[in-house]
Amino acid sequence: MKEELLAEITELTELAKNGVIQVAVMVKEQLPDLVQQILTFKLTISIIGVGVSILILIFGTIIVRKIFRWEVEDADDVIVSPLLAFFGGLLTCVWLCFSTVTMLKILLAPKLYLIELVKELL
């Protein structure tokens, strides 16, 4: 009875060991492709972020210039419009900076970016 139980445990241990080895081999084969896809995705998102930020700044500037060309009857509008433009522009500039930094990290130092990404995940 003991020998049968020991044989079954040994068989299960071997199956588990073989399964772990197969998973490790599969991960090792897929890792370069996975890394490339992560870098491509993050770079694309960063480029889109930079483009959208620049468009927001351009159109925001145009809209603010048009607002100041109109004659404003209410004194509150004179104060609110520049404040909205300022904070909107400030947030857009912050987003632009973060997107640009991410884009430059991926383009100039992809290994450093991946190390930071893994550090965030752990």
Order of alpha helices (4+ residues) and beta strands (2+ residues): alpha-alpha-alpha
